[in-house]
């Protein structure tokens, strides 16, 4: 992703990536369907960014609830001062820098939609929630804007993440993370653990469907591509049971709605549940299209 043509990779690299994607999709179509899985799940760094965006982005924002609306408060405002992540985790939001280790951070901005310059906000320190992001609208505990009042389209501005940075003081190398996954699966008596390399963006606080998921066998560490899975609802308390995380962080840019970025390391969750995807597909038409009849 880039803002200018000169920020895009060379054409040869983009064509090679398209070829690699086609090969992965072909392999995915031939991969076996995994009926269900409950156990440790390792998310690669970019996939972990999608996970944390789903589980944290709205909950780290202070948004007033209109009286009499009957709407549930999804934020973590009542959890300020409590632990929401492992004790080695830190989270801050800083929309200032436009790049992270050479990668464009799409969520960066100079002023929010309420004409306030954003500040760097330390949200979680040693796993404990310290404060929330805010716009101009105050809540019970958050009275001052942090420059995070943003809107999508013509909607009224409200608190939203800009660029969320997540780190683990005890981060380990990717090879060690795979061994941690194998050990966690072995401890549960499972023949394999699950590694997710990419997944769809979630909605409504629920994780999206895995795009590329691999069985990682306990016996020899080999990996097998599988498909047809979807996540069961994940409770926010699952984040307290993260077993390990990586050192290196990758940028996940969300540009489908309100532009935001999450910079996160690969992350190993102790236990998540996935089930077979229950989805109906359109049947093929009885008659062929006129353009292909007779061929």
Secondary structure, DSSP 4 states (H G I P E B T S, - for coil): --SSGGGSPPHHHHHHHHHHHHHHHHHHHHSEEP-EEEEEEEEPHHHHHHHHHHHHTTTTEE-PPPTT------SSGGGTTSB-S-TTEEEEE----SEETTEE-TT--SS-TTS-----EEEEETTEE---EE-SS--SS--S--S-EE-STTSPPEE--SEEEEEETT-B-HHHHHHHHHHHHHHTT-SEEEEEEEEPPPBTTBPPPEEEEEEEETTT--EEEEE-EEEPP--GGGGGGEEEEEEEEEEEEE-SSS-EEEEEEEEEEEEEEEEE-----PPPPSSPPGGGTT-
